[in-house]
Amino acid sequence: MLSWVVLVISGVLEAVWASALGASEGFRKPAPTIVFVIGLLLSMAGLAYALREIPTGTGYAVWVGIGATLTVAYAMITGAESVTIVKVLLLLGLVACIVGLKLVSDSPH
């Protein structure tokens, strides 16, 4: 169970570093660059920890799915990306797939 909690937190941190990367303007802005580096290191460390018990394919897909979903949602909330019903439905579908992967995972619960 702890591996899944760590994996979810790592997925959230993926969205943090991805958003910070965009805000860093090619590493020209120091604050977002620092957030990017710290977020990336913590996210990768958490992913590595979680993959000790969760199958790599499942863990990676869940990690990327959480990060991608939250990155797009954050961009929509901040106005950096448009909000459309199709995008929202696709994000909900992605979340459903992430939950499905957890439910059918071979890892210990």
C-alpha positions in Angstrom: 0.0 0.0 0.0 2.8 2.4 0.8 4.3 1.9 -2.7 1.0 3.1 -4.2 0.8 6.2 -1.9 4.4 7.0 -2.9 3.6 6.5 -6.6 0.6 8.9 -6.4 2.7 11.5 -4.7 5.4 11.0 -7.3 2.9 11.5 -10.0 1.8 14.8 -8.4 5.4 15.8 -8.3 5.7 15.0 -12.0 3.1 17.6 -12.7 5.0 20.0 -10.5 8.3 19.6 -12.3 6.6 19.6 -15.7 4.8 22.8 -15.0 8.0 24.4 -13.5 9.9 23.3 -16.6 7.5 25.3 -18.7 7.7 28.3 -16.4 11.5 28.2 -16.3 11.7 29.6 -19.9 14.5 27.3 -20.9 16.1 27.4 -17.4 16.5 31.2 -17.6 14.3 31.8 -14.5 15.9 30.6 -11.3 12.9 30.0 -9.1 11.0 27.7 -11.5 14.3 26.0 -12.4 15.0 25.2 -8.7 11.4 23.9 -8.4 11.9 21.8 -11.5 15.1 20.2 -10.2 13.8 19.4 -6.7 10.4 18.1 -8.1 12.2 16.0 -10.7 14.6 14.4 -8.1 11.8 13.7 -5.6 9.4 12.4 -8.3 12.1 10.0 -9.8 13.1 8.8 -6.3 9.5 8.1 -5.4 8.9 6.3 -8.7 12.1 4.2 -8.1 10.9 3.3 -4.6 7.4 2.4 -5.8 8.7 0.2 -8.6 10.3 -2.1 -6.1 6.8 -3.6 -5.5 4.6 -2.4 -8.4 5.2 -3.8 -11.9 7.2 -1.3 -14.0 4.7 -1.1 -16.8 1.8 -0.4 -14.4 3.7 1.9 -12.2 5.1 4.0 -15.0 1.7 4.3 -16.7 0.1 5.4 -13.5 2.9 7.9 -12.8 2.7 9.4 -16.2 -1.1 9.4 -16.3 -1.3 11.3 -13.0 1.4 13.7 -14.0 -0.1 14.4 -17.4 -3.7 14.8 -16.1 -2.6 17.2 -13.4 -0.3 19.1 -15.7 -3.2 19.7 -18.2 -5.7 20.5 -15.5 -3.3 23.0 -13.9 -2.8 24.6 -17.3 -6.5 24.8 -17.8 -7.1 26.3 -14.3 -4.4 29.0 -14.9 -5.7 29.8 -18.4 -2.5 28.6 -20.2 -4.7 26.1 -22.0 -8.3 26.3 -23.1 -11.0 24.3 -21.4 -13.3 22.3 -23.6 -15.8 19.5 -22.9 -13.8 17.1 -25.1 -10.5 17.8 -23.1 -12.3 17.3 -19.8 -13.9 14.1 -21.0 -10.6 12.8 -22.2 -8.9 13.6 -18.9 -11.7 11.8 -17.1 -11.1 8.8 -19.3 -7.4 9.0 -18.5 -8.2 9.0 -14.8 -10.5 6.0 -15.3 -7.7 4.1 -17.0 -5.3 5.0 -14.1 -7.8 3.7 -11.6 -8.3 0.6 -13.7 -4.6 -0.2 -13.8 -4.5 0.0 -10.1 -7.5 -2.3 -9.8 -6.0 -5.0 -12.0 -2.4 -4.6 -10.8 -0.5 -7.7 -9.8 1.2 -5.8 -6.9 0.3 -6.2 -3.3 -2.4 -3.9 -2.1 
